[in-house]
Amino acid sequence: MTNFYVAWPACTPSRASLLTGRYPQRNGIYDMIRNEAPDFGHRYTPEEYAVTFERIGGMDEREVILPAVLRPAGYKSGIYGKWDLGALRRMLPTSRGFDDFYGFVNTGIDYFTHERYGVPCMVRNLEPTEADKGTYCTYLFQREALRFLDEHAGNEPFFLYVPFNAPHNSSSLDPTIRSSVQAPDQFKAMYPTVEVETRVTDRYRYGSPATVATPQARRRDYRAAVTCMDAAIGEMLDRLEAKQMLDETIVVFFSDNGGSGGADNAPLRGHKAQTWEGGIRVPCLVRWPAGQIPAGVVNDEFLTSLELLPSFAAAAGVEPPPGVVLDGFDWWPTLRGEAESPRKEMFWKRRDQIGARVGQWKWVQMGEQGGLFNLEEDIAEKNDLSQAKPEILAMVKERYANWLREMEAADPRGPFRDF
């Protein structure tokens, strides 16, 4: 898919929306659940970390997520990787509908120590664990996903969610590590040798001077981390094929946001944490031969991550959660080429940043930057038509205002309201 969007330009709200089928402003997770102190070089003790917002905040337990929707149809579910929706026991995946969990509970970790700024963060089901400390985390999530598939009986339906850490920056206070993406040496060796690995800078955002990775080292490490992840996905697909389940299994792959500030998201403008296209529009791949999804087809229909829950529910033959307002729809008729996408609009709000798309028109407000853009002709958002099309700008702003009123009326529950 080339016209696919996530619901927020960074990880936590984006993940909450794909699992609930609801806008961040409706499910209550409309900002990051993270501590800001490490941005200023603070190192938490485990005892101090235990009472911080990152440790006690999470998605309201009344929100119904995808594995709980699929469970009545007999689906067994596993999640291996990044959870990011709450670290308290009642908020962990196995308390929310998943049958099995191994991974970390916050926004990012060191790929090898599995610590977040010095605090251990890996969990198996409901219990913290350091059993695999020292092993590259992509290998661990691959191992657990393959175990889940090996233990699966062929006649039982399953839902496997593998939210890799890669290629997120490493969450370490060491600037040499934090300024790059960690990757195994064997995958680094697949790319050209880097002559200079580090440099000293007096412009490091977390304290200067600092020794950081060079741009060449960052690019190599990023590529290596992605290649390692790609190999892990290939192993999972091979395992499904060996079990003669590949064509019957729905496979969906996408990112939770656009590339970070150091990335080149061309031809899209902007990056992660922004409401430009580069922060919210991501590639999405779908494979399901048994569902009559044609292979090798490029789909340009307007679709989003909000469609996942209702689409998976439809494929499983289960009803969406009763009494819950969903913001997505069943995308299978659109992916089969039987119908145009029902989606005509989408809205984003990150603090004071706004994005509103109605049809081909998109209004962006990014501080002093922004404007009105015709995405059919200007996917790079270069040509501001605010002055030339004031009536269209007014229409898009009105649709956004209506959406915002609807979200406020929904009385979103969660860590940013329940205090």
FITOR-815217 format. One record per residue (C-alpha): x, y, z; residue in one letter. Coordinates in steps of 0.2 Angstrom, whole numbers, plus 5000, padded with zeros to 4 digits. Layout:
! residues N
XYZA/...
***
This chain:
! residues 419
500050005000M/500650174995T/499350285003N/499350205021F/499350305037Y/499650275055V/498650365069A/500050465077W/501850515072P/502750415086A/502650245094C/501550235109T/499950315103P/500150235086S/500250055094R/498750095105A/497750135089S/498249985079L/497749865093L/496049955097T/495550025080G/495250195089R/495950365087Y/497250405101P/496150545106Q/494750425109R/495650275117N/496550395129G/498350365123I/498650525114Y/500450555119D/502050465124M/502150365140I/503950405144R/505150495156N/505950655150E/507350655163A/508550545153P/508450675140D/509450785152F/510750645156G/509850585172H/510150405177R/508750315187Y/509050195200T/507850045199P/506950105214E/506750285208E/506150215190Y/504850115199A/503750265204V/503950365188T/502650395175F/503450285162E/503250145175R/501550175181I/500650255166G/499750145153G/498250115142M/496550105152D/496049925156E/494349955149R/495049975131E/494749815121V/496249765111I/496349645096L/496849475104P/495349495116A/494249525101V/494949365092L/494849255108R/493049205106P/493449125089A/494749015098G/496349115093Y/497949095103K/498949245103S/500749295107G/501749455107I/503649465106Y/504449635106G/503949805111K/502349825121W/502450015126D/500650025133L/500950005152G/502149915163A/501049875178L/500549695179R/498649735176R/499249825160M/500449695153L/499949595137P/499349435146T/498249545157S/497449615141R/497049465130G/498749395124F/499149215130D/501049235129D/502249385130F/504149405130Y/504849575127G/505049755134F/503649865141V/504250045137N/504750145121T/506550085119G/507949985126I/509849945124D/509849805111Y/511049695121F/510849735139T/508949755137H/509049905149E/508150075147R/509450205153Y/510150075165G/508549995171V/508149815166P/506549805156C/506249635149M/504749535155V/504049365152R/502249355154N/502049445171L/503749425178E/505349535175P/506849435168T/508649455164E/508949285158A/509449335141D/510449485145K/511849505132G/510949435117T/510449545103Y/508549575106C/508049545087T/508749365089Y/507649345105L/506049405097F/506349295082Q/506749145094R/505049175104E/504049195088A/504749035081L/504348945097R/502549005096F/502348945079L/503148775083D/501948745097E/500448795087H/499348655081A/498948665063G/497048665066N/497048805078E/496948995073P/498249105080F/498749295081F/500649325082L/501149505085Y/503049545083V/503349725086P/505249725084F/506349855093N/507349875076A/507750005070P/507350115084H/508850215092N/509550135107S/509050195124S/510650215133S/511450355142L/513150315133D/513050445118P/514050325107T/512650195108I/511250315110R/511650415094S/511450255083S/510550095081V/511449935088Q/511649795076A/512649625076P/514349625069D/513849485056Q/512649605049F/513749755050K/515049655040A/513749645025M/514049835022Y/515549935017P/516849965030T/516750125040V/518450205042E/517950325057V/516650255069E/516550405081T/516750585082R/516750715096V/515350855095T/514851005106D/513151005099R/512450845106Y/510650865112R/510850765128Y/512450855134G/514050915126S/515450885122P/515050705118A/515750555108T/514450505095V/514350385080A/514850465064T/513450485050P/514350335040Q/514250225056A/512450265059R/511950225041R/512850065042R/512150015058D/510350065053Y/510549955037R/511249815047A/509849815060A/508549815047V/509349675037T/509449575054C/507549605056M/507149565038D/508149395041A/507049365056A/505449395047I/506049275033G/506349135046E/504549155052M/503849145034L/504948995031D/504248915047R/502448945041L/502848875024E/503648715032A/502048695042K/500948725026Q/500148875034M/500949015024L/499549045011D/498149035024E/499049165036T/498749345035I/500449435035V/500449625038V/502049725039F/502249915043F/503050045054S/502250135068D/502850305062N/503950385048G/505850385049G/506650485063S/507450655062G/509050595054G/508150485041A/507750535023D/505950505020N/505950575002A/504850604993P/503950645009L/504250795019R/504650785038G/504950645049H/504450555065K/503550665078A/502850775065Q/501250785056T/502050805039W/501750655027E/503550595032G/502950565050G/501350475047I/501250405030R/502150235030V/502250085018P/501149935022C/501349765015L/499949635016V/499949455011R/498549335011W/498349214995P/496949115003A/495949275005G/496049324987Q/497249464990I/498249474973P/500149464974A/501249594967G/499949734966V/500249914972V/498649984981N/498450174981D/496850174991E/496750285007F/496950165021L/497550175039T/498150075054S/496350105062L/495749975049E/496749825057L/495549775071L/493949775061P/494749695046S/495549555057F/493849535066A/493049515049A/494249385043A/494049285059A/492149295058G/491949385075V/491049535079E/491849695085P/491749735103P/489949785108P/489649955113G/491450015107V/491550155094V/492850105081L/493650225069D/494150095056G/493249975044F/493449815035D/494749845022W/494649675013W/493449724999P/494649874995T/496249764995L/495349634984R/494949774971G/493049754974E/492749924981A/493550094984E/494150135001S/492750205012P/493950325021R/493850505015K/494650595030E/495950565044M/496550685057F/498050695068W/498450795084K/500150795093R/500150925106R/500151085096D/500450995079Q/498950965068I/498650865052G/497050855044A/496650765027R/495050775018V/495050685001G/496550744992Q/496750905003W/497850915018K/498051055031W/499651055042V/499951165057Q/501751145063M/502151295074G/502551435062E/502551305047Q/501151225038G/499851265025G/498651175013L/499251045001F/498550944986N/499250774989L/498650714972E/499850834964E/501050874978D/501450724989I/503050814995A/501950955003E/503051094995K/501651204987N/500551295000D/498851334993L/498151425008S/498051584999Q/497451514982A/496151404990K/495451485005P/493751405004E/494551225004I/495651275019L/494051335028A/493251165024M/494651065030V/494851165046K/492951145049E/493050955047R/494550955059Y/493551055072A/492050935070N/493250785073W/494050875088L/492350905096R/491850725094E/493450665102M/493250785117E/491450715119A/492050535119A/492850585136D/494450485133P/495050385147R/496850355152G/498450415160P/498250595153F/496450615160R/496250505175D/497150615188F/
***
